[in-house]
Amino acid sequence: MSQMAKKHCLKASVALGLIIALSGCGGGGGGSRTVRPVTPLPAPTPTPAPTPTATPTPSATFNTAEFRRSDGPSDHDAVSAWSQGYSGEGVTLAIIDSGIDEDSPEFAGRISPESTNVADDGTFDAEDDHGTNVALVAAGARDNRGVVGIAFGATVLAIRADTPGTCATEDPDEGCSFTDADIAEGIDHAVANDAAVINLSLGGGRTSFRVINAVRRAAAAGVIVIVSAGNDGDTTEDGNDPDNPDLFAQDIQDAGGDHVIIVGSVDADGNISDFSNRAGRYQNVYLTARGERVCCVYEDGEIFVNDEGFAFVFSGTSFSAPQVTGAVALLSQAFPNLSGAQIVEILLDTARDAGATGTDEIFGTG
């Protein structure tokens, strides 16, 4: 297969209520979907602004039903930044993926006018829900409904890059695919439109020099790239090495150096997810974040709850990566004078230790 034609996958599940085995292009950043019961969601009601105080109290201000439904902000102590007034406001985060639901209230007023579809002349409005779920984790609104993302005030630059027609398939062995040419164009578009960070919840085999050079240009411009580690942590099929990030993530990191973080997945208890590729020899540039059973799948801009009272949650390193992307947005707002490399260094150096003491081959830096 030529470099121009090579494709990368996001392999999200398509059947409600079932855990779909990851398959397709290998090592993708997608995931599976399962279900869990939820308390019925009340209709949103206006909430008066809290009375300003010299020292904000997180439990009073942020401990809402929306916050408690959200798998990410509590796991990663986003409240510490929120309590100091940081939400990612004024920072643009780019998501190169399958587009987003442009009508979702979760992104109202925060979608960059430069959002685009680089794969054809169509809309960036999503055909599937993968890109929307990734964006929710990074930047879902704090609006007393649904879930809230890590950087709920950030501007979302949605860059749809899926090859036309590939997201419409109902075959779980297929799913959305992306050419190197479109990924590279998306990276360049993000850099040209002042993104502070680019999220790549994609995966697969070796990428081309076109993508490598685009990542190099992004790093040279000071833009941070966050990439999923891959979802082949429990298989050696197709030459996969589960003890290292997938080849796509390796190539992205090798190209971007100190401006790239590879992100693996952990569960609610901080255990490495079975499906997640490990840190391996990339342990010094690898973080883990919540990517297993993350709430929740949306329909028409709201959490979808079926007739039995179950909401659908999703799993994959696709959804651990945007936790870190959101954290980059918070740090970029809090410390606008820091370089991209400095922000990456802070995240790697201050991560909560996990697994063996210090940096290790499973959890990386933490």
C-alpha positions in Angstrom: 0.0 0.0 0.0 1.5 3.4 -0.9 2.1 6.0 1.7 -0.6 8.2 0.1 -3.2 5.5 0.4 -2.3 4.2 3.8 -5.2 4.5 6.3 -5.6 4.8 10.0 -8.6 3.7 12.0 -10.7 4.7 15.0 -12.7 1.5 15.3 -15.6 2.4 17.5 -18.3 0.0 18.3 -21.6 0.1 16.4 -23.9 -2.2 18.5 -25.7 -0.8 21.5 -25.3 -2.8 24.7 -22.6 -5.1 23.4 -18.8 -5.0 23.9 -17.4 -5.1 20.4 -14.0 -6.6 19.9 -11.5 -4.2 18.6 -10.5 -5.1 15.1 -9.9 -3.6 11.6 -6.7 -1.6 10.9 -5.0 -2.6 14.1 -3.9 -0.5 17.0 -6.6 2.1 16.5 -7.6 4.8 19.0 -11.3 3.9 19.0 -13.0 1.7 21.5 -15.9 -0.3 22.6 -19.3 0.5 24.0 -21.1 -1.0 27.0 -23.9 0.1 29.3 -24.5 1.0 32.9 -27.6 2.2 34.8 -28.0 5.9 35.4 -30.4 8.0 37.5 -32.9 9.6 35.2 -31.7 13.0 34.2 -33.8 16.0 35.3 -34.7 18.8 33.0 -32.0 21.5 33.4 -33.1 24.5 35.5 -31.5 27.9 35.8 -28.8 28.0 38.5 -27.9 31.3 40.1 -24.3 32.2 40.1 -22.5 31.3 43.4 -21.6 34.2 45.6 -17.9 35.1 45.0 -15.6 34.3 47.8 -11.9 34.8 48.4 -11.3 31.0 48.5 -13.7 29.0 46.2 -15.0 25.8 47.8 -14.9 23.0 45.2 -17.4 20.8 47.1 -20.0 23.6 47.1 -19.3 25.0 43.6 -18.5 22.0 41.5 -20.0 19.0 43.2 -23.0 18.9 40.9 -24.9 16.0 39.4 -23.3 16.8 36.1 -19.8 16.6 37.6 -20.6 13.3 39.3 -21.7 11.8 36.0 -18.4 12.9 34.4 -15.6 10.3 34.3 -12.5 12.4 33.9 -12.7 15.7 35.8 -12.9 14.0 39.2 -10.3 11.4 38.3 -7.8 14.0 37.2 -8.5 16.8 39.8 -9.7 19.3 37.2 -11.4 21.1 40.1 -8.1 22.4 41.3 -7.7 24.4 38.1 -11.4 25.3 37.9 -11.4 26.7 41.4 -8.7 29.2 40.3 -10.8 30.3 37.4 -9.3 28.3 34.6 -11.6 26.5 32.2 -9.5 26.6 29.0 -11.3 29.9 27.9 -9.4 31.6 25.1 -7.5 28.4 24.2 -8.2 26.5 21.0 -7.9 22.7 21.0 -8.1 20.9 17.7 -9.7 17.5 17.3 -8.7 15.7 14.1 -11.3 13.0 14.0 -14.7 12.1 12.4 -16.2 15.6 13.1 -18.5 16.6 15.9 -22.2 17.1 16.4 -22.3 20.8 15.5 -25.8 21.3 16.9 -24.9 19.9 20.4 -25.5 22.3 23.2 -22.3 21.0 24.7 -20.3 23.0 22.3 -22.6 26.0 21.7 -20.7 29.2 21.1 -17.4 27.4 21.3 -16.9 25.9 17.9 -14.2 27.6 16.0 -15.4 29.2 12.7 -12.4 27.6 11.1 -13.7 24.1 11.8 -13.7 22.2 8.5 -13.7 18.9 6.6 -10.3 18.3 5.1 -11.4 15.0 3.4 -13.9 16.5 1.1 -15.9 19.7 0.7 -18.6 18.5 3.1 -19.5 19.6 6.6 -17.6 18.9 9.7 -20.9 17.7 11.2 -20.3 14.1 12.3 -21.7 11.0 10.6 -20.8 8.8 13.7 -20.3 9.7 17.3 -16.6 9.1 17.8 -15.3 12.6 17.3 -18.2 14.0 19.3 -17.3 11.7 22.3 -13.7 12.7 22.1 -14.7 16.4 22.1 -17.0 15.9 25.1 -14.2 14.4 27.1 -11.9 17.3 26.3 -14.4 20.2 26.3 -18.0 19.3 27.1 -19.8 22.4 28.5 -20.4 23.0 32.2 -24.1 23.6 31.9 -25.8 21.5 34.5 -26.8 18.9 32.0 -25.1 15.8 30.6 -21.4 15.6 31.3 -18.7 18.2 31.6 -15.2 18.1 30.0 -11.8 18.9 31.4 -11.6 22.3 29.6 -15.2 23.3 29.4 -14.4 26.8 28.3 -12.0 26.0 25.5 -12.7 26.7 21.8 -13.1 23.5 19.8 -11.5 23.4 16.3 -13.3 20.4 14.8 -11.4 19.0 11.8 -13.2 16.2 10.2 -10.8 13.9 8.3 -12.6 10.6 7.8 -12.6 9.2 4.3 -16.1 9.8 2.9 -18.4 6.8 3.4 -16.2 4.9 5.8 -18.1 6.0 9.0 -21.4 4.9 7.6 -20.6 1.2 7.7 -22.3 -1.1 10.2 -19.5 -3.6 10.0 -17.6 -3.6 13.3 -14.5 -4.9 11.4 -14.4 -1.7 9.4 -15.3 1.7 10.8 -14.0 5.2 10.0 -10.7 5.4 8.2 -8.3 8.3 7.5 -5.7 8.7 4.9 -2.3 10.1 5.7 -2.9 13.0 3.3 -6.0 14.1 5.2 -4.4 13.7 8.6 -1.4 15.8 7.5 -3.7 18.5 6.1 -5.7 18.5 9.3 -2.5 19.0 11.4 -1.4 21.9 9.2 -4.9 23.5 9.4 -4.8 23.3 13.2 -1.4 25.0 13.3 -2.5 27.7 10.8 -5.5 28.5 13.0 -3.8 28.9 16.3 -4.5 25.6 18.0 -2.5 25.2 21.2 -3.0 21.5 21.1 -4.0 18.8 18.6 -5.8 15.6 19.6 -5.2 12.5 17.5 -7.4 9.7 18.8 -6.4 7.6 15.8 -4.1 4.6 15.4 -2.7 1.9 13.2 0.5 1.1 11.4 3.4 3.2 10.3 2.5 6.6 8.9 4.0 8.5 6.0 6.5 11.2 5.7 3.7 13.5 4.9 2.2 13.1 8.4 5.7 13.0 10.0 6.6 16.4 8.4 3.3 17.9 9.4 3.9 16.9 13.0 7.4 18.3 12.8 6.0 21.6 11.6 3.5 21.6 14.4 6.2 21.0 17.0 8.4 23.8 15.4 5.4 26.1 15.8 5.1 25.2 19.5 1.9 23.2 19.1 1.4 20.2 21.4 0.2 16.9 19.9 -1.6 14.3 22.1 -2.0 10.8 20.5 -3.7 7.6 21.7 -1.4 4.7 22.6 -3.6 2.2 20.8 -6.1 -0.5 21.8 -4.2 -3.7 21.2 -2.9 -4.2 24.7 -4.3 -7.7 24.8 -3.2 -9.1 21.5 -0.1 -9.8 19.4 -2.0 -10.3 16.2 -0.8 -8.6 13.0 2.6 -8.1 14.5 1.4 -5.9 17.3 3.6 -5.4 20.4 1.2 -4.8 23.3 4.1 -3.7 25.5 4.7 -0.6 23.4 2.4 2.0 21.9 1.1 1.2 18.4 3.3 2.2 15.4 1.2 5.2 14.5 1.7 6.7 18.0 5.4 5.8 17.9 5.8 7.7 14.6 4.0 10.7 15.9 6.1 10.9 19.0 9.4 10.4 17.1 8.4 13.2 14.8 7.2 15.7 17.4 9.7 14.9 20.2 9.2 17.1 23.3 5.8 18.4 21.9 4.1 15.0 21.9 2.5 12.9 24.7 1.3 9.3 24.1 -1.7 8.5 26.3 -2.8 5.0 27.5 -5.9 4.1 29.4 -6.8 3.2 33.0 -10.0 2.2 34.6 -11.9 4.0 37.5 -9.5 2.4 40.0 -6.4 3.5 38.2 -5.6 0.0 36.8 -4.2 -0.2 33.3 -6.9 -1.2 30.9 -6.5 -4.6 29.3 -7.0 -3.1 25.9 -4.4 -0.4 26.2 -1.0 -0.6 24.7 1.6 -0.1 27.4 4.4 2.5 27.6 7.3 0.2 26.8 10.4 2.0 25.5 8.3 5.3 25.2 7.8 5.4 29.0 9.3 8.9 29.4 6.8 10.4 27.1 3.7 8.3 28.0 0.9 9.1 30.4 -2.3 7.2 31.4 -5.7 8.7 31.9 -9.3 7.5 32.3 -10.3 5.8 29.1 -12.4 2.9 30.3 -16.2 3.1 30.8 -16.4 6.8 30.2 -19.8 8.4 30.4 -21.8 8.8 28.1 -23.1 8.4 24.6 -25.3 11.3 23.4 -28.2 11.5 21.1 -29.6 14.8 19.8 -27.4 16.7 22.2 -28.3 14.8 25.4 -27.3 11.7 27.2 -29.1 8.7 25.6 -30.9 6.5 28.1 -32.7 3.4 26.8 -36.1 2.1 27.9 -34.4 0.0 30.7 -32.8 3.0 32.2 -29.3 2.3 30.9 -26.8 4.9 29.5 -24.1 3.8 27.1 -20.5 4.4 28.1 -17.4 4.0 25.9 -13.9 2.7 26.3 -10.7 3.1 24.4 -7.5 5.1 24.4 -9.4 7.5 22.1 -11.0 8.8 25.2 -8.0 8.8 27.5 -6.1 11.1 25.1 -8.6 14.0 25.2 -8.4 14.0 29.1 -4.8 15.1 28.6 -5.7 17.5 25.7 -8.1 19.2 28.1 -5.4 19.5 30.7 -3.1 21.2 28.1 -5.8 23.8 27.5 -6.1 24.5 31.2 -2.4 24.9 31.6 -2.2 27.1 28.4 -4.7 29.5 29.9 -3.1 29.5 33.3 0.4 30.0 32.0 0.2 31.7 28.6 4.0 32.4 28.6 5.0 28.8 28.8 6.1 27.1 25.6 4.5 23.9 24.4 7.5 21.9 25.4 7.4 23.3 28.9 3.7 22.4 29.3 4.5 18.8 28.1 7.3 18.7 30.7 5.0 19.8 33.5 2.4 17.2 32.6 4.9 14.4 32.5 6.8 15.5 35.6 3.8 16.1 37.8 1.7 13.0 37.0 0.6 11.0 39.9 2.9 7.9 40.2 1.3 4.6 39.3 2.5 1.0 39.2 6.2 0.6 40.0 7.8 3.5 41.7 8.9 6.1 39.3 8.6 5.9 35.5 7.9 2.4 34.3 7.1 0.3 31.2 3.4 0.1 31.9 2.2 3.4 33.1 5.0 5.6 31.8 5.4 8.7 33.9 2.1 8.1 35.7 
